[in-house]
């Protein structure tokens, strides 16, 4: 179970890193690319810098809310995708090739 928590923490650090640890390299690459795409399109770093400097009005002006609203979805799905299969496997279940939950 500690292994699942470690992978979850890596996925919190950057979506896709937990998938790399699970051996799902393609899915990990997709999550990393999506994270950078959403970060750039939403101007997230500009927003963070402006808000840390106390320039909230500038942060609001630079925010692209349609991209920014995708950010939590990406993060939470990446965390769910890395943690839940590990927990189910720990409990004695796994997903087969067709996505059905099976017993070990």
N, C-alpha and C positions, 0 to 999 in steps of 0.2 A: 504493500500500500504506500510506503514511503516513495517508491519509484513513481507512482502515479502523481503524488503531490509534487515531486521534483519536476516532472514533465509539465504539470499545470503551472508551476511558477515560471518555467522557461517560456511557456505560451503567454503568460501575462507580460513578461519582459518584451517579447516581440512575437506576434502571431506567426506561426509557422515553425518556430524552434522546437516546440513540443512534438509536432508532427515529424520533424527530422529525427528526434530521439525515438519515436515510435517506428521508424523505418518507412514512413510514408513521405518519400522525398518529393514527389511531384506535387502532392497536396501542400507540403511545406513551402515549396517554391511559389505556388499560387498564392498562399496566404501572405508571404513576404512581399510579393509584387503588389497584391491588393492593398496591403498596409501602406506601402510607399505611395501608391497611386492616390489613395484616399487622403493621406497626409498632405501631399502636394496640392491636390485639387481643392481641398478644404482650406488651404492656407493655415493649417493647424499650428505650425511652428511660429508663424508671424503672430497669430492670435495669442499664443502662450507668452511670447516675448513682450508683446504690447501689454498684456494683462499684468505680467510681473513688474513692468515699469509703471503701472498705474494708469496707463492710457487706455481706459476701457472703451471709450468712444471709437478709437482707432481699431481696437480689436473687433468691435461690432461691425464696423464698416468693412473690414477685410474678411470676415467670416462668410464662407459659402455654406449655408445651412443644409442644402440638399446633400452635399458631400459629407458634411460634418455629422449628419444624422445616420449615415451608414457606418461610421466609425465604431460605435458601441456594438452594433450587430456583428461586425467583423470580429471584434475582440471576443465577445461572448461565445460566438459560434466556434472560434478557434479553441477557446478554453474548453467548451463542452466536448468538442470533437476529440480532444486529447485525453480528457479525464474520464468521461463516462465509459468508453470501451474498456479502459483499464480497470475500473471498478467492477464492471460486469464480469470481466475475465477473472478477477480476484474472487468473485462470488461463484464462479463455475459456469459462466455463460460466455458465448462468443457469437459473432455475426458470421453467417455463411456468405458465400459469394453473391447470393440474391438478396442480402439484407435482412434475412430472417434470424431471429434470436434463437440460439440452440444451446443445449446443455453440453458441457465438456464430458 
